[in-house]
Amino acid sequence: MTEAGATIGVEEEYHLVDAQTMALADAPQVVDEALRLLGDDARGEISTAQLEVATPVCSSLAQVRSELTRLRRGAARAAAASGCALLPAGTHPSATWRDQRLNEDDRYAELRDRWGLLALQQMIVGCHVHVSVGDPEVAVAVLDRLRHDLPVLLAMSGSSPYWEGTDTGYASYRTLWFGRWPVTGLPEHFGSRAAYDRTVDALVTAGLVADASHLYWDVRPSTRYPTVEVRIGDTMPVLDDVVLHAGLVRALVRTAAATALRDEPVPELRPELGRAARWHAARSGLTGTLLDTRTGMLRPATDVVSDLLERVRPALEVDGDRDEVEALTADLLARGTSAERQRRVVADGGDLAAVARSVVAEAATSVSGGEPVLR
C-alpha cells in the first residue's frame, strides 16, 4: 500500500482569453490542440473558455515544478495557435458568464440538467492537489483533520478579487461564487469511512449527486485514484505559488495521516466556526487577520501561516521540502497574493484589461526562467 504522502499530483484549470484584447475566448479548439500536444495530461472543462491540465504522479516538488512548467508551456502553445492566451486566476476580471458556452460533453450536460443556471455560470477555475493515501479509512481520517488548516491555504491562494468588472472586496470571490452549489465547502466531521459512505449514499438517494465524483468539497477522497484531493485553492498565476501550495498540502496530509495512525483525537471544529474561517480567508486573503480555528481568535495572517509551517515542519523534513517551502512562503508574504497584485495594477492607474494582461504575463514569465512581472 502506498505510504500517505509518498506521491503528489496537481491539476490546474485556466481561463482562455484573446491574446490581444484579453476578453474571454470561446475557443473549444484550444482543447483539441492541447490534447495533440500534451495527450491525456490535458482536457476540457465545463466551459468552452477553459482548459485543464494535470501532472503525472510525482514524487517530489522538483518534479511537480518540472511537470507544471511543461504543461503550462504546452497549454500556452495550444492557446497561441488560436490567438489565445492562458489566464490562470480564479476569475476573469471583467468577463460575464454569457461570454462562454457549456462544453458539449455528456458529463456537463448532466450538470446542466441537474443544476440549471449554476452550471451555465461556472466561470471560475481552481487548483486541485492529489496526495497519496492508500488506506480508505485513513483517507477519511485525513479529511477530518485537515478542516482546521484549509482556510489558511485558501488565503494564500486568493486570485479572484474581480467579478464581471467589479472589485468584490474579496481575495477569493471564486469561493463565494462556487458556494452557491450545495456540494461545496468544508465537509463536516465523518469519523469513519462507513459514515462517509453512508453520507454519499444519502446524497445520491436525495438526488443531489449521481455519485461521489460530483461532490466538490474543499477536500475529498478521490474516486479515481488512491488519494486525498484538496480543492480549496484558486488557480495561481505564479508557478512558485502553485509549488508552495502543493508542498503545504502534502505536508498537511502527511501530518494528518500520522496523527490518525497514532489514534490521536481529531481537534473539534464547530461547522459554524469552520464556515466563518473559510469566509474570512476568502474575504481578506493574507491582508490583515485570519480566524485561528484552534483558538477561535482573529490573529495576524502572517502568524497563522507561521503556525501552520511549524505544525508541518516534521513532514516537510521527511520529504526534504522544508527549505523550499519556507523560502517560497517568505516570497509570497513579501510579494502578496495574486489578488493583492491585481489590485495594485488598478491602484497604479490600470484598467481591468491591464489586470488580465498582468496575470497572463506573470504566468508566462514564471515558467520562462525569469522573475515574475509584478513584485
N, C-alpha and C positions, 0 to 999 in steps of 0.2 A: 504494500500500500504506500502511495506517495506521501512523504512527510509534509505536514502542514507548512506551507511557505516555501517549499523547495522550488516551485516554478511559479511564473507570473506571466500574464499577458495583458495587453492594453488594446481597447477598442476606442477609436475616435470618430466622431461624426463632424462633418464640415458643411457649412453653407456654401453654395456655388453662387458667385457674383460675376457680373460683366466686368471684365478686366479694365475697361475704360471708365465706365460710369459708376461702378460699384453697386449698381442696382442688383437685386436678387435675380438670378438667372434660372429660368425654366429650361433646364438643359439635361434631360434624361440620357442624351447621347454620351455625356461625360462618363456615366457609369459604364457604358459599353466599352469605352476606350480604357477606363481604369481596369476593367476585367481583362482586357487584352494585355495590358502592361503588367498587372500585378496578380492576375489569376484569382484564386479563391480568397486572397487577402483583401480584396475589395468587394463591395456590394452596394446595392441601392438601399435607400431608406424610405420612410413613409412619404416623403415629398420628392417631386421631380427636381427640386432645387437643393438636394442634399446628396452627400456621398459619405459612405462609412468605410473605414479601413480597420483591420485587426492584425496585430502581430502574431507570428507563430508563438508556440510555447517557448518562453525564455527562462534562463536560469540565473541571470544577473541583470543589474541595472545597466551595465555597459551594453549588454545585448538588447535590452529594451531601447536604449538610445539609438543603437545602430539600426534596429529594425524600423523604428518610427521615422528615422531620417530617410531610410529607403522608401518607406510607404508615403511619407509626405512629398518627397521629390517625385515619385511616380504619379501620385494623385495630382500634383501640380502640373505635370506634363500632360496628363489626360485632360485637365481643365483647360490648359492653354490651347490645346488643339481645337477647342470650340470657342476661343476668345474669352475664356472664363478664368477665374482665379478662385483660390480657396480662402474662405473667411472662417477661421477656427475660433469662434467665440459663441457663447451660449445663445445669443440673439443677434440678428441683423439690426443695426441701429435705427433704420428708417423704413424698412420694407413692411408691407402688410401681408396678411395671410392670403389675400386674393392674388398676390404675385406668384403663387405656386400652385401646383396641382397635386392631387393624390397619386402616388405611384400605382400603376396598373399591375397589381400583384394580388393574388388571392388572399394573402395574409392581411394586407392593408384594406382590401375590400371588406373583409370580415370586421376589421376595426371600425370602418365607416358605418357598417350596418349596426354594430353594437353601440358605438359611441356618438354617432351623428356628427354634429359640428365640431366637437372636440377633436376628432381625428383630422378634419379638414384644416383646423387651425394649429396644427402641431408644428409651428415654425420655430423650433428650438432644437439645439444639439448639445450632446453631453459627452463625457469621458467615462468609460467603464473599465475597471481593473479586475481581472480574474486572478485569484491566488489559490494554489492547490490546497485542498483539504479532502483527503481521500475517504475519510470516515463520515457517512451521512449524519450520524449522531453528533460528532464533533462539529460538523458544519453548522448545525442549528445552535449549538452552544456558542460558537463564534458569533453568530448573528446577535444573540442575546447580549454578548459582552461588548460588541462594537458600538452600541447605540449611544453611549456617552460621548464618544470621540468623533462621530461622523459630522456633527455640525462644524467642528474645527476644520475638517477637510473641505467642507463647503466654503467656509470663509476664505480659505487660502486659494480657492479656485475661481472665485467670482469673476465673471467676464461678460455679464449681461445687464448693464445699467440702463440701456435704452430699449424702448419698445415702441414700434410704429411712430418714430420721430419724437418721442417724449422721454425726458430723463425721469425714470420711475422712482428715484430715490433709493433704489436697491442696488447692492453689488451683484446679486444674482436674481434678476427678475424671472429668469427661466424657472427657478424653484417655485415661485408663486404661480406662474402660468401652468406649469405641469401639475401643481397641486389641485387643480380643478378635477383631475381624474381621481376616482376613489380608490385606485390601486397603486397610489404613490405615497411617498413619505416614509417615516421611520416605522418599521414593523414593531409591534408590541412584543413583549416577552413571551416566548413559547415554552421553554423548559425542557422540551424533548422533541425528538424527530416525530414521534407519534402525534404530538399536539400540533406540530407544523403540518403534517399530512392531513389531520382532521380539519384544520383551518382551510387548507387548499380545497379539500373535498366540499366543504360547506360553501365556499365561494363559487365553485363550479356548479353546485346544485342551485345556488341562488341566481345563476345566470350572469354573474358578474364577469367571469373569465371562462375561456374554453379549457385552459389548463394552466399549470404553474408558470409557463413561459410568458404568460400575459400579465404577470404580476410585476409592476415596475417600482417596487420598493427601493429605497436607498441602498439596501443590501439584501441579497437573496442567495440561496443555493442555486447554482446553475442547473438547468435541466439538460444541458448538452455535455457538460464537462464535470469532472470531479473537483469543482472549485467553488469558492465563495466569490460572488461578484459584487463589488462595491460600485454603485451607480450614481453617487451623490454629486459628483463634480461637474461643473460646466466644462465644455471644451476650452482649452487654454491655448493661446497663440504661441507662447514661447516654449520651445521644447524642454528647456531646463525645468520649467514648472510642471510639465507632464511627468518627467522623470522623478521629480521630487514627490509628486502625488503618488506615483506607483510605489516608490520606496517606502513612503509612510503607510500606505495601505498594506503592503506585505508585512511590514514590521508590526502593525496593529493586529493582523490576522495571526501571525506567529505568537504574539503575546497572548492573545485571547485563547488560542488553542492550548498553549502551555498551561494557562490557569484552569482551563476546563479539564485537562488531563490530570491536574493535581486536585481536582474536585473542589476548587475554591469557590465560594459563593459568588453569584452574579450581583454586582452592585445595583441597588434598587434605582429605578428611574421611573417616576410617575410619567404617564404618557403626556399629561398636560405640560410638564416641565420639558420633556423631550421636544414637543412641538414648539414651545417657546424658544428653546435654544436654537432650533433649526431656523425659525423665523428670524431671530436676532442675527444669526450668522448670514442669512441671505440679505438682510437689511443693511448691515454695517460692514460686512467683509472684515478686513483687518484694520479698518479705521475706527478707533475708539475701543469699545469693550466687546467682550463675548460673555455669554452666560456659561459659567462653570457649573455643569450639571452635578458635579460631585459635592459642591458646597452650596449650590443654589444662589451664588453671588455673581453680580456683574464684576468682571475683572478686566484689566487691560488686555487687549487681544494678544500682545506680544508675550505676556506672562502665561496665558493659557496655552499658546503654541509651545513655549519653553517647557511647560509641564508635560505636554504630550511627548516632546522629544526625550525628556528624562524617563518617562514611563517605558518607552520602546527602545531605549538605548541598548539593553542586552540583546534584543532581537536584531537591531541594526548591526551590532558587532558580530553576531553569528554569520550574517551574510556579507560582512566586510563593507557595509554601506554607511557606517556612521559618519566618516569624514565628509563624504559626498553629500549626504542628506543634510548634515548640519551646515555645510557651506552653501548649499542651494537654498536652505531656509533663510540664512542670513541675507543672501542676494534678494530673495523675494520680499523680505521685510524692508529692505533698503529701497527696492525698486517700486514696490507696491503691486497690487493685483492688476490684472488687465482692466477691471472696472475703474480703478483709480487712474490708470494711464489713459483710458479712453476719455475720461472727464477732463484730463489735463489738455487734451487736444482742443476741446471746446473752450476751456478757460483761456487758452492761448489764441483764440480767435477763429478756430477751425469750425467747419460745419459738420454735419453727420456723414457726408460723403468722405470728408477728411478723416473722420473717426474710422470708418470702414477701411479706408486706404491704409491707415496706420496699422490696423490689425493684420491686414494682408501682408504688409511689408515686414512687420515684426515676425510673423510666422515664416516667411520666406528667408529672412536673414538668419533666423535661429537654426536653420538646417543647412546654411551655406558656409558655415565656419566663421562667420563674422559676429559682431556684437549685436544684440537687439537694437532696433532703431530707436526706441524710447527708453531712456534710463532715468 
